[in-house]
Amino acid sequence: MKNLLRIMLLVTAVFAFTSSASAQQRRGGERISREQLAEKQAKHIAEELALSSDVTEKFITTYLNCQREVWALGPRQSRNRNSSMTDCQTDSVIQARFDHSQKLLNIRKKYYAEYSKFLTSKQIERVYELERQMMKRLSDRRNSRRR
């Protein structure tokens, strides 16, 4: 009788562990890499602009290269308002933000020139608009999960 009880307890524990692990695996499997997300965004934008297949290919490649350069800059510094920082420290944080913004601007200018080789200015403006909308949607979704 004791052995039967032990076996049942062991089977229950194993079952609980495996179902928990598979649930975590499914949740983790739903998450896509930022590279995959950027590619999906590029395809969505190309579809919205109704680009031809050869222009779509150029756009996706260029868009992904641009995103990689932006990612290489690293994350923006948070706006940590720490009242205990000295004026010198605060100045250095502000200067670092300026540097980051300038690097981002340089990348955007570079890729505007690249996009101009195969897109019109109106199409490029639409690309930026669609990109902003998608980022806002992602941000809103992320913020709603935190609540």
Secondary structure by P-SEA (a helix, b strand, c coil): caaaaaaaaaaaaaaaaaaaaaaaaaaaaacccaaaaaaaaaaaaaaaacccaaaaaaaaaaaaaaaaaaaaacccccccccccccaaaaaaaaaaaaaaaaaaaaaaaaaaaaaaacccaaaaaaaaaaaaaaaaaaaaaaaaaac
